[in-house]
Amino acid sequence: MTDYPPAAAPAPAIESLEQELSVLWRRARAASARVAKAVHPNLEPAAYGLLVLLQRRGPLRLTDLAAAIGVGKPSVSRQVVILETLGLVEKQADPEDRRAQAISLTPLGQEQLLRTQRAREEHFRLLLSSWDEAEVRTLSTLLHKLNVSEVPGHAS
């Protein structure tokens, strides 16, 4: 058995950050479920991210979609089948490789996604209505910095 040195008590700033991030992540998971249901009552939260990715990047092959979100093809394939069944995405022959299929939003998928995004933006406007623009920009900048940070010696 390997002995490890006792963990140092977290610095108050780190402890506070951990507590606030825990609350944020719980709220984000609940919000993700609500947002997904707003697009379609049977939509899983993970699938919402696929819709947004297709909206931003346009048609993608299954392998490219899986690589973009960092999960395996079987997981993405299952989500795509659900999205296709719900009428939110469609598969078409890839013009660059007829053996492959490109996945894209349907007009219904685009419409539902835009409607949900507008509602979400309004929610944030109301939530942050007492903040000035500089505070919102600072939060966005710091969240971005956190999102791209890596622990030294650990691959993301």
C-alpha positions in Angstrom: 0.0 0.0 0.0 1.3 3.4 -0.9 1.3 6.1 1.7 0.3 9.5 0.5 1.0 12.7 2.4 -2.1 14.1 4.1 -4.0 16.5 1.9 -3.6 20.1 2.8 -6.8 22.0 3.8 -8.1 23.9 0.7 -7.4 27.5 0.6 -10.5 29.5 1.3 -10.7 30.9 -2.2 -10.4 27.3 -3.7 -13.0 26.0 -1.2 -15.4 28.8 -2.1 -14.8 28.2 -5.8 -15.5 24.5 -5.4 -18.7 25.2 -3.6 -19.9 27.7 -6.2 -19.0 25.4 -9.1 -20.9 22.6 -7.4 -24.0 24.7 -7.3 -23.5 25.9 -10.9 -23.1 22.4 -12.2 -26.2 21.2 -10.4 -28.1 24.1 -11.9 -26.6 23.6 -15.3 -27.7 19.9 -15.3 -31.2 20.9 -14.4 -31.2 23.6 -17.0 -29.9 21.3 -19.7 -32.8 18.9 -19.0 -35.3 21.8 -19.3 -33.7 23.1 -22.5 -33.7 19.7 -24.1 -37.4 19.2 -23.2 -38.1 22.6 -24.7 -36.7 21.4 -28.1 -38.7 18.2 -27.9 -40.3 16.4 -24.9 -38.4 13.2 -25.7 -35.0 14.8 -26.2 -32.2 13.8 -23.9 -29.9 16.7 -22.6 -26.8 15.1 -24.3 -28.5 15.3 -27.7 -29.1 19.1 -27.4 -25.3 19.6 -27.6 -25.3 17.6 -30.9 -28.0 19.9 -32.3 -26.0 23.0 -31.4 -22.9 21.5 -32.9 -24.7 20.8 -36.2 -26.1 24.3 -36.1 -22.7 25.9 -35.7 -20.7 23.6 -38.0 -23.2 22.4 -40.6 -23.5 18.8 -41.8 -21.0 16.4 -40.2 -20.2 12.7 -40.5 -20.9 10.6 -37.5 -17.2 10.1 -36.9 -16.6 13.9 -37.0 -19.5 14.5 -34.7 -18.2 12.0 -32.2 -14.7 13.4 -32.3 -16.0 17.0 -31.9 -17.7 16.1 -28.6 -15.1 13.6 -27.4 -17.3 10.5 -27.1 -17.4 7.2 -29.0 -19.3 6.6 -32.2 -21.8 4.2 -30.6 -23.0 6.9 -28.1 -23.4 9.5 -30.8 -25.0 7.0 -33.2 -27.6 6.2 -30.5 -28.3 9.9 -30.1 -28.5 10.5 -33.8 -31.0 7.7 -34.2 -33.2 9.4 -31.6 -32.8 12.8 -33.2 -33.7 11.4 -36.6 -36.8 9.6 -35.1 -37.9 12.9 -33.6 -37.5 14.6 -37.0 -34.8 17.0 -35.8 -31.9 15.7 -38.0 -31.5 13.8 -41.2 -28.8 11.8 -42.9 -27.8 12.4 -46.5 -25.1 10.9 -48.7 -21.8 12.8 -48.1 -20.9 14.6 -51.4 -17.2 13.9 -50.7 -17.6 10.2 -50.0 -20.8 8.5 -51.2 -20.2 5.6 -48.7 -20.5 8.0 -45.8 -23.5 10.0 -44.5 -23.6 13.6 -43.4 -25.9 14.4 -40.5 -27.7 17.8 -40.6 -30.5 19.6 -38.9 -33.9 19.4 -40.5 -36.0 22.6 -40.9 -38.0 21.4 -37.8 -34.7 20.9 -35.9 -33.4 24.3 -36.8 -36.7 26.0 -35.9 -37.0 24.2 -32.5 -33.4 24.9 -31.7 -33.7 28.6 -32.5 -36.9 29.0 -30.5 -35.2 27.4 -27.5 -32.1 29.5 -27.9 -34.1 32.7 -27.9 -35.9 31.6 -24.7 -32.6 30.7 -23.1 -31.1 34.1 -24.1 -34.1 35.9 -22.5 -33.7 33.8 -19.4 -30.1 35.0 -19.1 -31.1 38.6 -19.8 -33.5 38.4 -16.9 -31.1 36.5 -14.6 -28.3 39.0 -15.2 -30.5 42.2 -15.5 -28.9 43.7 -12.4 -25.4 43.1 -13.7 -23.6 45.7 -15.8 -22.1 44.6 -19.1 -18.5 44.7 -17.7 -19.5 42.1 -15.1 -21.1 39.8 -17.7 -18.0 40.1 -19.9 -15.7 39.4 -16.9 -17.7 36.3 -16.0 -17.6 35.1 -19.6 -13.8 35.7 -19.8 -13.1 33.9 -16.5 -15.4 30.9 -17.4 -13.6 30.6 -20.7 -10.2 30.7 -19.0 -11.4 27.9 -16.6 -12.8 25.9 -19.5 -9.5 25.9 -21.4 -7.4 25.3 -18.4 -5.6 22.0 -17.9 -4.0 20.5 -14.8 -0.3 20.3 -15.4 0.7 16.7 -16.2 -2.9 15.6 -17.0 -4.3 15.3 -20.5 -7.8 16.7 -20.9 
